[in-house]
Amino acid sequence: MSLDIPSVQEIDGSGLRFAVIASRYNEALVDSLVHHACATLEAAGSEAPLVERVPGAAELPFAAATLAAHKRFNAILCIGVVIAGDTKHHEIIGDSTASALLDLSLTYQVKFLTLVFFKASKTLFVPKTLLLKYFFGYFCPSPITKLAAK
């Protein structure tokens, strides 16, 4: 894995419509991701994205299918945080959610950006939230606005 910082490119998101679907579980962490995603998209010139909330990461595919069926969005961002416990529940949720969203993208021909983060515990995740602005500032606008424009 490279630690090189990618070059910053000007992105023109004008004319692109986005939806953000976010889980309510681990709300403080998810809210930070949603805030930075929306700010980044708007800074790229797109209109304010539609934001919908669902109970947890497992519900992201249903909401994504509902929005994708309307064909009003160039891309849909799905955001959730799953924290590992004593069981393999987080792996089941992560695998099934990622698989379902991939299938939906192919079925509806809508671009999806899936951000479902997994951490061993809340204490390991919280310090990393400081990196979220960096993450959205460098990585999200470029791929999602470029994909949405195609």
N, C-alpha and C positions, 0 to 999 in steps of 0.2 A: 504494500500500500504506500502510496506517495504522500508526503506531507507538504508538497508544493501547493501554494495557494493558486487557484485558477485565476486567469486574467478576468478582469471585470469588463463586461460588455454592456453597452447601452441597449436596452430592450424596449421595443415599442409594443406595448400591450393594448394600444387603442383599438377599439372595435372588437375586442375579445371579451367573451362573457364566461365567468367562472362561477362555480358553486363550491362551497366548502362544507363538508359534512364532518362533524366532530362528535366524539363520544363525551358523555358526562362523567364517566368514571375517571378518577384522577384529574378532576376538573381544573385544579390550579395549574397543573403541568400542561394539560391540553389547551387551556385558555391562552397560555403564553405562546404556544405553537400557532393557534388560530390568529391571535393578534399580529404576530410577525408575518404570517402568510398573507393576511389581508393587506397589511401595510406595504408589503413588497409588491403585491399585484397592483395596488393602486399607484404606487410610486413608478411602476412600469407603464402607467397610462391606462390601465383597464378600469372599467367602472367598478364600484364596490361590489364584491362578490356576494351572492346569496349565501347566507350561513344557516345551516340546519343542524340541530343537535339530536342525537340518538342516545339511548341509555348506555351502551357500551360498544366496544370494538366489534363484537359479533353482529351487531345490527347495522354496521356500515354498509355491507353489500345490499341489503334490502333498500335502504334509503338511496344508495347510488343507482340501483336499478330503476327506482321510481323517477329520479331526476333524469337519468339518461334516456328513458322512454319518451320524455317530452322534447328531446332534441333541441333544447334552448341554449345549451352550454357548449363552449369549445372544449372545456376540460373540467373535470371534477376532482377536487382534492379531498382525500379521506384521511382524517387525522384521529389517532387514538394512542393511548398509553396503556400497556398491560404490564403489570408488575408480578413477577413470579412469586408463587407461594410454595406450599409444601407438596403440591401435586404438579402434574404436567399440564394443567389447565391453560396456562399461558401459551404453551406450544400448540395446543389444539386450536385455541382461538386464533393465534397468529397464522398458522398454516391454512386453516379453513377460510379465514378472512382474505388472505392474500390470493388464494386460489380462486375464490368466488369473484373477487374484483378483477382478476385477469380474465376470467371467463366473460364477465360483463363488458369489459373493454372490447373484447373481440366480437361479442354479439351485437352490441350497439354502435360499434365504431366510434366510440367516444374516448378521448384520452383521459386516463386516470393517473393521478399522482398519489400513491399510497404511502402515508407516513404513520406506521404503527410501530411505536418504540417499545422495546422490551427491556426491562431491567430486573436485576436480582432483588432489589429492595428500593424503597423510596429514598433512603439515605444515599444510595449510590447515584440516583438520578438527579436529585435536586441541584448539586453543584454544577452539573452539566447543562442546566437550563441557561446558564450564562452564555453558552455557545449557540443558543437558538437563533439569536439575531444574526450571528455570523453565518449559520447554516442557511437561513432564509435569504440573507443578503447576497450570498455567493452562488448557491446551488439551485434554489427553487425558481427564481424568475426566469433564468435562461432556459432550462429545459422545458418548463411548463408553458411558457409563452411561445417558444419556438415550436413545440409540438402542437399547441392549440392553433397556431397560424397555418399549419399544413392542411 
